[in-house]
Amino acid sequence: MLRQQEAHAGARRDTHVFGILRGEFHECYPTIFVLPTSSGRELVVAPFLISPLSPRKRGGGEQLRPMSHHETTVQSYSEKGSLSYEDPANKNFLYGDITVRFIKNIIFPPKDRVVLDLGCGTGFVFDETYQLFHDRGIRGIGVEPADGMRQIAMTKYRDDHSYSFLAGSFEHIPLPDRSVDHIVSTLALHWVESLSVAAAEMRRVLNPGGNADLLMIARDDGARFKKAIVAALRRHLTFGQIMATATLVQRVTPAQVKEAFAPFVGSFDVDVHRFDEVVYGRFADHMKWWQARSSPVIAEVRDKKQFMQDLREELEAIRIDRGIPFDASYLWIKITATESGMSSL
Ligand SMILES: C[S@@+](CC[C@H](N)C(=O)[O-])C[C@H]1O[C@@H](n2cnc3c(N)ncnc32)[C@H](O)[C@@H]1O
C-alpha cells in the first residue's frame, strides 16, 4: 500500500477531506490514502467501499450533496448489502468465517443475563450463539443503524421474545446506564467516527464487572486485494469520481485502540490482540463477500459487465497456486469494566 503522508497532517475527518484530496493530491492517484489526524490516529480513504453522491431532498428541492460518512455506510448496508449478507457463501468465507471463529472463542461468564450486540447487522452473533443463550436464559439486544439489516434480524427473531432489536449506533446506544452485562460486536467498530465516543457509550451502558468483546478490521487489511480493485476502477471512473465517493474507515493499530480507550483507564481494562492471516479463494468466492459488503462500489460505473471482467483480470494477476489472496488483519478488543472505576459514573 502506498502511503501519502506528506503535507496533510491537518486533514479533517469529514467530507471536506475529499475536497482537499481532489485539489492537492491528484498526482497520488490511484493509491489508498492514509491520513494522519491531529490525534495521531490514521484514517484510510480506501476506494474499497464507495458510495455515490446521492440526490437528497432538502428544503423541498432535489439537490446533490455528498452524504456524510455515517449516512453513506448505513445506506449502503441498508440497500443491497442487507440482501446479500445472509448468503451462506458470504457467511462461510473470509470475514464470515473469521466472525464465526471469533464468536466461538468468546467466553460468556455465568453472570451474563443481557448481551448487547452493537452493529448487529442481520443478527449474525445471535444466530451463532442461539443455543447457548437459550440454554443459559440470556437475553439478546441488537443495536443497528441500517434499517435494511435490522429488519432482517427482527424478522428472523420475531417469535422469540428473548431478542429485541433497536435503531442506534456505537455513538448513540438507546439503553439506560448500566443495563448490559456483556457487549459483543463483529466488524462494525471500524465504521465509527470516534473510537473514544464509542468507548464512552459502552462504558455508560455496561454494568460494573461487565465485559466487551469487539472484532474490528485492523490497519492494512486486504492491501493487495484493494490495490487490484482500484486498478480496475481506474479503467471506469475518473480520479474525482473515485475520491469524491470514497468513504472513511478507521484502520487502526492496537496501540491506537489503547490510546482511544486511555481516558477510561481505571474503569476499563483493555486488551488488544492483532491477528493476520491470508485467505485464498477463487474469484467467485471473493465476489460473494465483496458484493455483500461493498455493493455501492460500482454504482457510478456505467459498463458493469466490463468492470467485473476488468476486476477479474486484476485479481487473477495476483493469484498464486492456492488462489487469489486476501491479507486479512483484524483486532480482538477485550474489555472488562472494573467495579471501582464504574463507581465514579
Ligand atoms: C460488516 S457489517 C457487520 C454486521 C454484523 N455485526 C455481522 O457481523 O454480520 C457492519 C455493520 O455495522 C453497522 N454500522 C455502521 N456504522 C455503525 C455505527 N456507527 N455504529 C454501529 N453500527 C454501525 C452497519 O450498518 C453494518 O450493519
Ligand as a Chemical Component Dictionary entry (heavy atoms), coordinates in Angstrom:
data_LIG
# 
_chem_comp.id                   LIG 
_chem_comp.type                 NON-POLYMER 
_chem_comp.pdbx_formal_charge   0 
_chem_comp.three_letter_code    LIG 
# 
loop_
_chem_comp_atom.comp_id 
_chem_comp_atom.atom_id 
_chem_comp_atom.alt_atom_id 
_chem_comp_atom.type_symbol 
_chem_comp_atom.charge 
_chem_comp_atom.model_Cartn_x 
_chem_comp_atom.model_Cartn_y 
_chem_comp_atom.model_Cartn_z 
_chem_comp_atom.pdbx_ordinal 
LIG C1  C1  C 0  -19.846 -5.706 8.188  1  
LIG S1  S1  S 1  -21.404 -5.363 8.881  2  
LIG C2  C2  C 0  -21.387 -6.443 10.276 3  
LIG C3  C3  C 0  -22.765 -6.823 10.735 4  
LIG C4  C4  C 0  -22.780 -7.908 11.819 5  
LIG N1  N1  N 0  -22.155 -7.463 13.029 6  
LIG C5  C5  C 0  -22.111 -9.157 11.306 7  
LIG O1  O1  O 0  -21.011 -9.497 11.754 8  
LIG O2  O2  O -1 -22.689 -9.798 10.444 9  
LIG C6  C6  C 0  -21.149 -3.772 9.630  10 
LIG C7  C7  C 0  -22.391 -3.246 10.334 11 
LIG O3  O3  O 0  -22.029 -2.087 11.093 12 
LIG C8  C8  C 0  -23.113 -1.190 11.019 13 
LIG N2  N2  N 0  -22.628 0.152  11.392 14 
LIG C9  C9  C 0  -22.144 1.125  10.607 15 
LIG N3  N3  N 0  -21.834 2.216  11.336 16 
LIG C10 C10 C 0  -22.128 1.910  12.626 17 
LIG C11 C11 C 0  -22.040 2.635  13.861 18 
LIG N4  N4  N 0  -21.578 3.866  13.908 19 
LIG N5  N5  N 0  -22.457 2.018  14.994 20 
LIG C12 C12 C 0  -22.928 0.745  14.954 21 
LIG N6  N6  N 0  -23.033 0.021  13.811 22 
LIG C13 C13 C 0  -22.635 0.599  12.670 23 
LIG C14 C14 C 0  -23.573 -1.323 9.579  24 
LIG O4  O4  O 0  -24.849 -0.773 9.367  25 
LIG C15 C15 C 0  -23.491 -2.824 9.386  26 
LIG O5  O5  O 0  -24.677 -3.466 9.749  27 
# 
loop_
_chem_comp_bond.comp_id 
_chem_comp_bond.atom_id_1 
_chem_comp_bond.atom_id_2 
_chem_comp_bond.value_order 
_chem_comp_bond.pdbx_ordinal 
LIG C1  S1  SING 1  
LIG S1  C2  SING 2  
LIG S1  C6  SING 3  
LIG C2  C3  SING 4  
LIG C3  C4  SING 5  
LIG C4  N1  SING 6  
LIG C4  C5  SING 7  
LIG C5  O1  DOUB 8  
LIG C5  O2  SING 9  
LIG C6  C7  SING 10 
LIG C7  O3  SING 11 
LIG C7  C15 SING 12 
LIG O3  C8  SING 13 
LIG C8  N2  SING 14 
LIG C8  C14 SING 15 
LIG N2  C9  SING 16 
LIG N2  C13 SING 17 
LIG C9  N3  DOUB 18 
LIG N3  C10 SING 19 
LIG C10 C11 SING 20 
LIG C10 C13 DOUB 21 
LIG C11 N4  SING 22 
LIG C11 N5  DOUB 23 
LIG N5  C12 SING 24 
LIG C12 N6  DOUB 25 
LIG N6  C13 SING 26 
LIG C14 O4  SING 27 
LIG C14 C15 SING 28 
LIG C15 O5  SING 29 
# 
